[in-house]
Amino acid sequence: MAGPTAKETKYDRQLRLWAASGQQALEDAHVLLLNGGGVVGVEALKNLILPGIGSYTIVDDGIVAERDLGINFFLAEKSRGKSRAEETCRYLTELNPDVQGHPVQIPPHAFLEEPHVLNQYSLVLFVASPQSFHPIKDVSEWCFENARPLFYIHSLGLFSQFSIQLPETFPVVDTHPDPNSTQDLRLLEPWPELKAFMRSKTKDLDTLSDHDHGHVPYLLLLLRFLEDWKESHEGNPPKDYKEKKEFKSFVESKARTNNPEGGEENFDEAAAAVLKSLNEPSLPSGLQKIFDEMAYPGPEKDSANFWLVASAIQEFHEAHGSLPLPGALPDMKAQSQDYIQLQNIYKAKARQDVDEVAQEVRAIEADLGRQIPVEMREIEAACKGAAFLKLIEGEKIFPNPTQHVPGDRKRRVYAPLGTGIDPSTPIFMAFYAYDYWLALNPDLNPEEGFGIQDPEVRESLLGGLKECARGLIDLVEPSRTGAERADFKEASDGLMTRVEPILEELLRADGAELHNISALTGGMVAQEAIKVLTKQYIPIDNTCVFDGIASKSAVFRV
């Protein structure tokens, strides 16, 4: 028998998390870092290079200075005076020689002026800088129109924040739900093979030896006792909580207690499974949302594979009233040969359902004239996790103050004001104001410092920064009148009171990052980027802030 390959050995631990399909998605990815200085983007790249993304590009026109050596561990003393992009790339690539690094030594805003320059990238990491406030709008527009994920990242002093812009519709097939929630045993809709196996194992239940009686798989016990129950209940299974409690007591009464153990574990398992396993099949809200999304006009020739498979699953559900069987079984007290046979029965049914969905997918492909078929592994993955398919609706990075702010997004920013101010909202607003302040003052350069050692300079800068924050808060204020407006002003004044000390900390940082804050933030960004690239697990939606003073993070949608 052949042993594991070199790659399987190298990536063994992470393959257990996202399997070969996720690893392949990483290796196919090309990540772009638009770096305005600092280290938070580099730390994010580090945590993407180690698990093996295919390639990355760093766009940074900076020259390594003493300031860089204090925060960037991927620079050395001998890097001083050299290209920051080239030196960082050289040291990062040492982490994983299988990953290709590409340095580009021009300013990010100039790089973005080249037509179609972003086409080759799978994901964009955009680190906030004095020149980023206006370019981020164009990058956001392009990424949204071309379905490229975009991360907008800040790290300054003891605070950090990042926003994720996903495509307008971003489906996640493998959400990795809790294994206990994925069991679909179909006890109320057993198929012929399952019923035949049940009858063969329980036809002489009362005369079985204590050993055999105590090893009948609990699924078969429930199926047998359901038949008994239906005979006295007009063919109906237990429906409500009261009936299920009665059925549970009925199951418990069938256990033998005169054995050396004083009971039977398989009957305990059967009784414990009554409330969670005897439920009519229903369509999860997340899957219903996906079906609604494609109701009209349905999949098109250039639609992503996901939508063809989802359409086929919808046809399956309409035909059978249930989703494809996942085929997984929980552990249970049983003899090995019985458990293996039961597993094979469930796996065979799951395979049959997958084949039916696959036939529908092929029919859709033929109708649309698609030349490249959906791979069978994609169909299998979608069928296995059909109940947990997730559709995330992406939105553009929060608009800058020169743009119209839609009413629903205003409400999200100010939602916490109705019940007391959420501590996460002021951090987001402070970074938002800081970006705008730098955009309005192009002569300020955080990499050179603001000269805040002079008290008069500091007070002047802080006054301008607070003025920007107040202007933003007033700008996105929802339309209100009369008493409501007065109440809202009081609440927004409270928000401003919470924003001010954060602004003071951002200014006190004098444009500098703290490496530990940026390293932690880069790790969080990379974690979410891996979710996005592999389309596994559920990424945050859509903003995360970190408070290094309180050592707390928060996630919310803006």
C-alpha positions as CSV (number, residue, x, y, z in Angstrom):
1,M,0.0,0.0,0.0
2,A,1.4,3.4,-1.0
3,G,2.0,5.8,1.8
4,P,1.0,9.5,1.9
5,T,2.4,11.8,-0.7
6,A,4.9,14.5,0.3
7,K,2.2,17.2,0.0
8,E,-0.3,15.1,2.1
9,T,2.4,14.8,4.8
10,K,3.3,18.5,4.6
11,Y,-0.3,19.7,4.9
12,D,-1.7,16.8,6.9
13,R,-3.3,18.9,9.7
14,Q,-5.0,21.4,7.5
15,L,-6.3,18.7,5.1
16,R,-8.3,17.4,8.0
17,L,-10.0,20.8,8.2
18,W,-10.8,21.5,4.5
19,A,-9.9,18.3,2.7
20,A,-8.2,18.0,-0.7
21,S,-10.8,20.2,-2.5
22,G,-10.1,23.1,-0.1
23,Q,-6.4,22.6,-0.5
24,Q,-6.7,22.7,-4.3
25,A,-8.7,25.9,-4.1
26,L,-5.9,27.5,-2.1
27,E,-3.3,26.3,-4.5
28,D,-5.2,27.8,-7.4
29,A,-5.5,31.2,-5.7
30,H,-3.5,34.3,-6.5
31,V,-3.8,36.9,-3.7
32,L,-3.0,40.6,-4.3
33,L,-1.8,42.8,-1.4
34,L,-2.1,46.5,-2.0
35,N,0.1,47.7,0.8
36,G,0.3,51.3,1.8
37,G,2.9,50.6,4.4
38,G,2.9,48.8,7.7
39,V,2.7,45.1,8.5
40,V,-0.9,44.0,8.9
41,G,-1.2,43.0,5.3
42,V,2.1,41.2,5.4
43,E,1.0,39.2,8.5
44,A,-2.2,38.2,6.7
45,L,-0.1,37.0,3.7
46,K,2.2,35.0,6.1
47,N,-0.8,33.1,7.3
48,L,-1.9,32.4,3.7
49,I,1.5,31.4,2.5
50,L,2.0,28.8,5.2
51,P,-1.1,26.7,4.3
52,G,-0.1,27.0,0.6
53,I,-1.8,29.5,-1.6
54,G,-0.6,29.3,-5.2
55,S,0.9,32.7,-5.5
56,Y,0.7,36.3,-4.2
57,T,1.7,39.8,-5.4
58,I,2.7,42.7,-3.2
59,V,2.2,46.2,-4.6
60,D,4.2,48.6,-2.5
61,D,6.4,51.5,-3.6
62,G,8.1,52.0,-0.2
63,I,11.8,51.9,0.6
64,V,12.8,50.0,3.8
65,A,13.5,52.5,6.6
66,E,14.2,52.2,10.3
67,R,10.5,52.6,11.0
68,D,9.8,49.4,9.0
69,L,12.4,47.3,10.9
70,G,10.7,48.0,14.1
71,I,7.4,46.3,13.1
72,N,8.0,44.0,10.1
73,F,9.6,40.7,11.0
74,F,10.0,40.0,7.3
75,L,12.7,42.6,6.9
76,A,16.3,42.6,8.2
77,E,18.9,45.3,8.8
78,K,20.5,44.6,5.5
79,S,17.1,45.3,3.8
80,R,17.5,49.0,4.7
81,G,17.3,51.2,1.7
82,K,16.0,48.5,-0.6
83,S,12.5,47.9,-2.1
84,R,10.1,47.0,0.7
85,A,8.0,44.9,-1.7
86,E,11.0,42.9,-2.9
87,E,12.5,42.4,0.5
88,T,9.3,41.4,2.1
89,C,8.5,39.0,-0.8
90,R,12.0,37.4,-0.5
91,Y,11.6,36.6,3.2
92,L,7.9,35.6,3.0
93,T,8.7,33.0,0.3
94,E,11.2,31.3,2.6
95,L,8.2,30.2,4.7
96,N,6.9,28.0,1.8
97,P,9.0,27.5,-1.3
98,D,6.0,26.0,-3.1
99,V,4.4,29.5,-3.1
100,Q,5.3,32.0,-5.8
101,G,5.8,35.7,-4.7
102,H,5.7,38.7,-7.1
103,P,6.9,42.2,-5.9
104,V,5.7,45.3,-7.7
105,Q,7.4,48.5,-6.7
106,I,4.9,51.2,-7.6
107,P,2.3,53.0,-5.6
108,P,-1.0,51.1,-5.2
109,H,-3.0,53.9,-6.7
110,A,-0.8,54.0,-9.8
111,F,-0.9,50.2,-10.1
112,L,-4.7,50.4,-10.2
113,E,-4.6,52.8,-13.2
114,E,-3.5,50.0,-15.5
115,P,-6.5,48.6,-17.4
116,H,-7.6,45.1,-16.4
117,V,-4.8,44.8,-13.9
118,L,-7.0,43.0,-11.3
119,N,-8.2,40.3,-13.7
120,Q,-5.6,37.7,-12.7
121,Y,-6.3,37.9,-8.9
122,S,-8.6,35.6,-6.8
123,L,-8.7,37.9,-3.8
124,V,-7.6,41.4,-3.0
125,L,-6.2,42.6,0.4
126,F,-6.3,46.4,0.5
127,V,-4.5,48.0,3.4
128,A,-5.7,51.5,4.3
129,S,-3.3,54.3,3.6
130,P,-3.5,58.1,3.1
131,Q,-3.9,57.5,-0.6
132,S,-6.5,54.7,-0.3
133,F,-9.7,56.6,0.5
134,H,-10.6,57.4,-3.1
135,P,-9.1,54.3,-4.9
136,I,-10.9,51.9,-2.6
137,K,-14.2,53.1,-4.2
138,D,-12.9,52.1,-7.7
139,V,-11.5,48.8,-6.4
140,S,-14.7,48.1,-4.6
141,E,-16.7,48.7,-7.7
142,W,-14.5,46.5,-9.9
143,C,-14.4,43.6,-7.4
144,F,-18.1,43.7,-6.9
145,E,-18.9,43.7,-10.6
146,N,-16.4,40.9,-11.3
147,A,-17.2,38.7,-8.2
148,R,-13.7,39.1,-6.6
149,P,-13.6,39.1,-2.8
150,L,-12.1,42.3,-1.3
151,F,-10.7,42.9,2.2
152,Y,-10.2,46.4,3.5
153,I,-7.9,46.5,6.5
154,H,-6.9,49.0,9.1
155,S,-4.4,48.6,12.0
156,L,-3.3,51.6,14.0
157,G,-2.1,51.8,17.6
158,L,-4.2,49.5,19.9
159,F,-7.2,49.2,17.5
160,S,-7.8,47.4,14.2
161,Q,-10.7,46.7,11.8
162,F,-11.3,45.0,8.6
163,S,-14.3,44.8,6.2
164,I,-15.0,42.0,3.8
165,Q,-16.7,42.7,0.5
166,L,-18.1,39.5,-1.0
167,P,-19.7,39.1,-4.4
168,E,-23.4,40.0,-4.6
169,T,-24.3,36.3,-4.2
170,F,-21.7,34.1,-2.5
171,P,-22.7,30.5,-2.0
172,V,-21.0,28.3,0.6
173,V,-21.5,24.5,0.0
174,D,-19.4,23.0,2.8
175,T,-20.4,25.0,5.9
176,H,-19.0,22.3,8.3
177,P,-22.1,22.3,10.6
178,D,-22.1,20.5,14.0
179,P,-22.0,16.7,13.2
180,N,-24.9,16.2,15.6
181,S,-27.1,18.5,13.5
182,T,-26.3,16.8,10.2
183,Q,-27.9,13.4,10.9
184,D,-30.9,12.7,8.7
185,L,-32.1,9.2,9.5
186,R,-35.4,9.3,7.6
187,L,-37.2,7.3,10.3
188,L,-40.6,8.6,9.2
189,E,-39.8,7.8,5.5
190,P,-37.9,4.5,5.5
191,W,-37.1,3.1,2.0
192,P,-37.7,-0.6,1.2
193,E,-34.1,-1.8,1.9
194,L,-34.1,-0.2,5.3
195,K,-37.5,-1.6,6.2
196,A,-36.5,-5.1,5.0
197,F,-33.3,-5.0,7.2
198,M,-35.4,-3.8,10.2
199,R,-37.8,-6.6,9.9
200,S,-35.1,-9.2,9.5
201,K,-33.5,-8.0,12.8
202,T,-36.6,-7.4,14.9
203,K,-39.1,-10.1,13.8
204,D,-38.2,-12.3,16.8
205,L,-37.3,-9.4,19.1
206,D,-39.0,-10.8,22.2
207,T,-37.3,-14.1,21.9
208,L,-33.8,-12.9,21.3
209,S,-31.0,-13.6,23.8
210,D,-30.1,-10.8,26.2
211,H,-26.9,-10.2,24.3
212,D,-28.6,-9.9,20.9
213,H,-31.5,-7.9,22.3
214,G,-29.1,-5.4,23.8
215,H,-27.3,-5.0,20.5
216,V,-30.1,-4.3,18.1
217,P,-29.3,-0.9,16.5
218,Y,-31.5,1.8,18.0
219,L,-32.6,3.0,14.6
220,L,-34.1,-0.4,13.9
221,L,-35.8,-0.4,17.3
222,L,-37.4,2.9,16.6
223,L,-38.6,1.8,13.1
224,R,-40.1,-1.4,14.7
225,F,-41.9,0.5,17.5
226,L,-43.1,3.1,15.0
227,E,-45.0,0.4,13.2
228,D,-46.5,-0.8,16.4
229,W,-47.5,2.8,17.3
230,K,-49.1,3.4,13.9
231,E,-51.3,0.4,14.3
232,S,-53.0,2.0,17.3
233,H,-53.0,5.6,15.9
234,E,-54.7,5.3,12.5
235,G,-51.3,4.9,10.7
236,N,-49.9,8.2,12.0
237,P,-46.5,8.7,13.7
238,P,-46.2,10.7,16.9
239,K,-46.7,14.3,15.9
240,D,-46.6,16.7,18.8
241,Y,-44.5,16.9,21.9
242,K,-47.1,15.1,24.0
243,E,-47.3,12.2,21.6
244,K,-43.5,12.0,21.3
245,K,-43.2,11.8,25.1
246,E,-45.8,9.0,25.1
247,F,-43.9,7.2,22.4
248,K,-40.6,7.6,24.3
249,S,-42.2,6.0,27.3
250,F,-43.5,3.2,25.1
251,V,-39.9,2.6,23.8
252,E,-38.5,2.6,27.3
253,S,-41.0,0.1,28.5
254,K,-39.7,-2.4,25.9
255,A,-36.2,-2.6,27.4
256,R,-35.2,-5.5,29.5
257,T,-34.2,-4.7,33.1
258,N,-33.7,-8.2,34.5
259,N,-30.3,-8.5,32.9
260,P,-27.0,-8.1,34.8
261,E,-26.7,-4.5,33.5
262,G,-30.1,-3.6,34.8
263,G,-31.0,-2.0,31.5
264,E,-30.0,-1.8,27.8
265,E,-27.9,0.9,26.3
266,N,-29.4,0.6,22.8
267,F,-32.9,1.2,24.2
268,D,-31.6,4.3,26.1
269,E,-30.2,5.5,22.8
270,A,-33.5,4.9,21.1
271,A,-35.4,6.8,23.8
272,A,-33.0,9.7,23.6
273,A,-33.4,10.0,19.8
274,V,-37.2,10.2,19.8
275,L,-37.5,14.0,20.1
276,K,-34.7,14.9,17.6
277,S,-35.2,12.2,15.1
278,L,-39.0,11.8,14.6
279,N,-39.6,15.0,12.7
280,E,-41.2,15.6,9.3
281,P,-38.8,16.8,6.7
282,S,-38.7,20.6,6.2
283,L,-36.8,22.9,4.0
284,P,-34.2,25.0,5.9
285,S,-34.6,28.7,5.6
286,G,-31.1,29.1,4.1
287,L,-31.9,26.7,1.3
288,Q,-35.3,28.2,0.7
289,K,-33.5,31.6,0.2
290,I,-31.3,29.9,-2.4
291,F,-34.3,28.5,-4.2
292,D,-36.0,31.9,-4.1
293,E,-32.9,33.6,-5.5
294,M,-32.8,31.4,-8.6
295,A,-36.6,31.2,-9.1
296,Y,-36.3,33.4,-12.2
297,P,-34.9,33.1,-14.7
298,G,-33.1,30.0,-13.4
299,P,-29.5,28.9,-14.2
300,E,-28.0,30.4,-17.4
301,K,-25.2,29.1,-19.6
302,D,-22.6,31.1,-17.8
303,S,-23.9,30.5,-14.3
304,A,-21.6,29.2,-11.7
305,N,-21.7,25.4,-11.1
306,F,-23.4,26.0,-7.8
307,W,-26.5,27.2,-9.4
308,L,-26.9,24.2,-11.7
309,V,-26.5,21.8,-8.7
310,A,-28.9,23.9,-6.6
311,S,-31.5,23.8,-9.3
312,A,-31.2,20.0,-9.6
313,I,-31.5,19.7,-5.8
314,Q,-34.7,21.8,-6.0
315,E,-36.1,19.5,-8.6
316,F,-35.3,16.5,-6.4
317,H,-37.0,18.2,-3.4
318,E,-40.1,18.9,-5.5
319,A,-40.3,15.3,-6.7
320,H,-39.7,13.6,-3.3
321,G,-40.6,16.2,-0.6
322,S,-37.2,15.7,0.9
323,L,-33.6,16.5,0.3
324,P,-30.9,14.0,-0.9
325,L,-29.9,11.7,2.0
326,P,-26.5,12.6,3.5
327,G,-25.9,9.0,4.3
328,A,-24.0,9.5,7.6
329,L,-24.9,7.5,10.7
330,P,-24.2,8.3,14.4
331,D,-22.4,5.9,16.6
332,M,-24.6,3.4,18.4
333,K,-24.6,0.2,20.4
334,A,-24.6,-2.6,17.8
335,Q,-22.8,-5.6,16.7
336,S,-20.1,-4.8,14.1
337,Q,-21.7,-6.7,11.2
338,D,-25.1,-5.1,11.8
339,Y,-23.7,-1.6,12.0
340,I,-21.7,-2.1,8.8
341,Q,-24.7,-3.4,7.0
342,L,-26.8,-0.5,8.2
343,Q,-24.1,1.9,7.0
344,N,-24.1,0.3,3.6
345,I,-27.8,0.6,3.3
346,Y,-27.6,4.4,4.1
347,K,-24.6,4.9,1.8
348,A,-26.4,3.1,-1.0
349,K,-29.5,5.3,-0.7
350,A,-27.3,8.4,-0.5
351,R,-25.5,7.3,-3.7
352,Q,-28.9,6.7,-5.4
353,D,-30.0,10.2,-4.5
354,V,-26.7,11.7,-5.8
355,D,-27.1,9.9,-9.0
356,E,-30.6,11.2,-9.5
357,V,-29.4,14.8,-8.8
358,A,-26.5,14.3,-11.2
359,Q,-28.9,13.2,-13.9
360,E,-30.8,16.4,-13.5
361,V,-27.6,18.4,-13.6
362,R,-26.6,16.7,-16.9
363,A,-30.1,17.5,-18.3
364,I,-29.7,21.2,-17.3
365,E,-26.3,21.3,-18.9
366,A,-27.6,19.8,-22.1
367,D,-30.5,22.3,-22.2
368,L,-28.1,25.2,-21.7
369,G,-25.5,23.9,-24.1
370,R,-22.7,23.9,-21.6
371,Q,-19.5,22.2,-22.7
372,I,-17.7,21.7,-19.4
373,P,-19.7,19.4,-17.1
374,V,-19.9,19.9,-13.3
375,E,-17.6,17.6,-11.6
376,M,-19.2,14.7,-9.7
377,R,-17.4,15.7,-6.5
378,E,-19.2,19.0,-6.5
379,I,-22.5,17.4,-6.9
380,E,-21.7,14.9,-4.1
381,A,-20.6,17.7,-1.7
382,A,-23.8,19.7,-2.4
383,C,-26.1,16.7,-1.9
384,K,-24.3,15.7,1.4
385,G,-24.7,19.2,2.8
386,A,-27.9,20.3,1.1
387,A,-29.6,21.2,4.3
388,F,-26.8,23.5,5.2
389,L,-26.0,25.3,2.0
390,K,-25.5,29.0,2.7
391,L,-26.0,32.0,0.5
392,I,-24.3,35.2,1.6
393,E,-25.4,38.5,0.1
394,G,-22.4,40.7,-0.3
395,E,-22.4,44.4,-0.2
396,K,-19.8,47.0,-1.3
397,I,-17.4,48.5,1.2
398,F,-19.3,51.1,3.2
399,P,-19.7,54.2,1.0
400,N,-17.4,57.2,1.5
401,P,-18.9,60.5,2.4
402,T,-19.1,61.7,-1.1
403,Q,-21.5,58.9,-1.9
404,H,-25.2,58.4,-1.0
405,V,-25.6,56.1,2.0
406,P,-28.6,53.9,1.6
407,G,-31.2,54.0,4.4
408,D,-30.8,50.3,5.3
409,R,-27.1,50.8,5.9
410,K,-27.7,53.9,8.0
411,R,-30.0,51.9,10.2
412,R,-27.3,49.2,10.6
413,V,-24.7,51.7,11.7
414,Y,-27.1,53.3,14.2
415,A,-29.0,50.2,15.3
416,P,-27.1,50.1,18.6
417,L,-28.2,53.6,19.5
418,G,-31.7,52.5,20.4
419,T,-30.7,50.2,23.2
420,G,-27.4,51.8,24.4
421,I,-24.3,52.1,22.3
422,D,-22.6,48.9,21.1
423,P,-18.9,49.2,22.0
424,S,-17.9,48.0,18.5
425,T,-19.7,50.8,16.6
426,P,-17.4,53.6,17.8
427,I,-14.3,51.8,16.6
428,F,-15.7,51.4,13.1
429,M,-16.8,55.1,13.0
430,A,-13.4,56.2,14.3
431,F,-11.5,54.4,11.6
432,Y,-14.0,55.7,9.0
433,A,-13.4,59.3,10.2
434,Y,-9.6,58.8,10.3
435,D,-9.7,57.7,6.6
436,Y,-11.8,60.7,5.6
437,W,-9.6,63.1,7.6
438,L,-6.4,61.8,5.8
439,A,-8.2,62.2,2.4
440,L,-9.1,65.8,3.3
441,N,-5.5,66.5,4.3
442,P,-3.2,65.0,1.6
443,D,-0.2,66.8,3.0
444,L,-0.3,64.6,6.1
445,N,1.8,61.4,5.9
446,P,1.4,58.8,8.7
447,E,4.7,57.1,7.7
448,E,6.5,60.3,8.5
449,G,4.6,61.0,11.7
450,F,2.3,63.9,12.4
451,G,4.5,65.9,14.8
452,I,2.1,65.3,17.7
453,Q,4.9,65.9,20.2
454,D,4.1,69.6,19.8
455,P,0.9,70.1,22.0
456,E,-0.5,72.8,19.7
457,V,0.0,70.6,16.6
458,R,-1.6,67.7,18.5
459,E,-4.7,69.7,19.6
460,S,-5.1,71.2,16.1
461,L,-5.0,67.8,14.4
462,L,-7.3,66.2,17.0
463,G,-9.8,69.0,16.5
464,G,-9.9,68.4,12.8
465,L,-10.2,64.7,13.3
466,K,-13.1,65.1,15.7
467,E,-14.8,67.5,13.2
468,C,-14.6,64.8,10.5
469,A,-16.1,62.3,12.9
470,R,-19.0,64.6,13.8
471,G,-19.6,65.4,10.2
472,L,-19.8,61.6,9.3
473,I,-22.2,60.9,12.2
474,D,-24.5,63.7,11.0
475,L,-24.1,62.6,7.4
476,V,-25.4,59.1,7.9
477,E,-28.1,60.1,10.4
478,P,-31.5,58.6,9.3
479,S,-34.2,61.0,8.4
480,R,-36.2,61.8,11.5
481,T,-38.5,64.6,12.7
482,G,-39.7,66.2,15.9
483,A,-39.2,64.4,19.1
484,E,-37.5,61.4,17.3
485,R,-34.8,63.7,16.0
486,A,-34.2,65.2,19.4
487,D,-33.9,61.7,20.9
488,F,-31.6,60.6,18.1
489,K,-29.4,63.7,18.6
490,E,-28.9,62.7,22.2
491,A,-28.0,59.1,21.2
492,S,-25.6,60.3,18.4
493,D,-23.9,62.7,20.9
494,G,-23.4,59.6,23.1
495,L,-21.8,57.9,20.1
496,M,-19.5,60.9,19.6
497,T,-18.5,60.7,23.2
498,R,-17.4,57.1,22.7
499,V,-15.7,57.8,19.4
500,E,-13.5,60.7,20.8
501,P,-11.1,58.6,23.0
502,I,-10.6,56.2,20.1
503,L,-9.7,59.1,17.8
504,E,-7.2,60.2,20.5
505,E,-5.6,56.8,20.5
506,L,-5.4,56.7,16.7
507,L,-3.7,60.0,16.6
508,R,-1.4,59.1,19.6
509,A,-0.2,56.2,17.5
510,D,1.3,58.8,15.1
511,G,0.6,56.6,12.1
512,A,2.3,53.6,13.6
513,E,1.1,50.0,13.9
514,L,1.9,47.8,17.0
515,H,3.2,44.5,15.7
516,N,1.2,42.3,18.1
517,I,-2.1,44.0,17.2
518,S,-1.3,43.7,13.5
519,A,-0.2,40.1,13.8
520,L,-3.4,39.1,15.5
521,T,-5.5,41.1,13.0
522,G,-3.5,39.6,10.1
523,G,-4.3,36.1,11.5
524,M,-8.0,36.9,11.6
525,V,-7.9,38.3,8.1
526,A,-6.2,35.2,6.8
527,Q,-8.7,32.9,8.6
528,E,-11.5,34.6,6.8
529,A,-9.6,34.7,3.5
530,I,-9.2,30.9,3.7
531,K,-12.9,30.5,4.2
532,V,-13.6,32.7,1.2
533,L,-11.0,31.0,-1.1
534,T,-12.1,27.5,-0.2
535,K,-15.8,28.3,0.0
536,Q,-15.9,26.3,3.2
537,Y,-17.0,27.4,6.7
538,I,-19.0,30.7,6.9
539,P,-17.1,33.9,6.8
540,I,-18.0,36.9,8.9
541,D,-20.6,39.2,7.6
542,N,-19.1,41.7,7.0
543,T,-17.1,43.8,9.5
544,C,-14.7,42.9,12.4
545,V,-13.2,45.3,14.9
546,F,-10.5,44.6,17.6
547,D,-10.0,46.6,20.7
548,G,-6.5,46.0,22.0
549,I,-7.1,47.9,25.2
550,A,-10.0,45.7,26.3
551,S,-8.7,42.6,24.3
552,K,-12.1,42.2,22.7
553,S,-13.3,41.7,19.1
554,A,-16.7,42.2,17.6
555,V,-18.3,41.2,14.4
556,F,-21.3,43.0,12.8
557,R,-22.8,43.9,9.4
558,V,-22.5,47.4,8.1
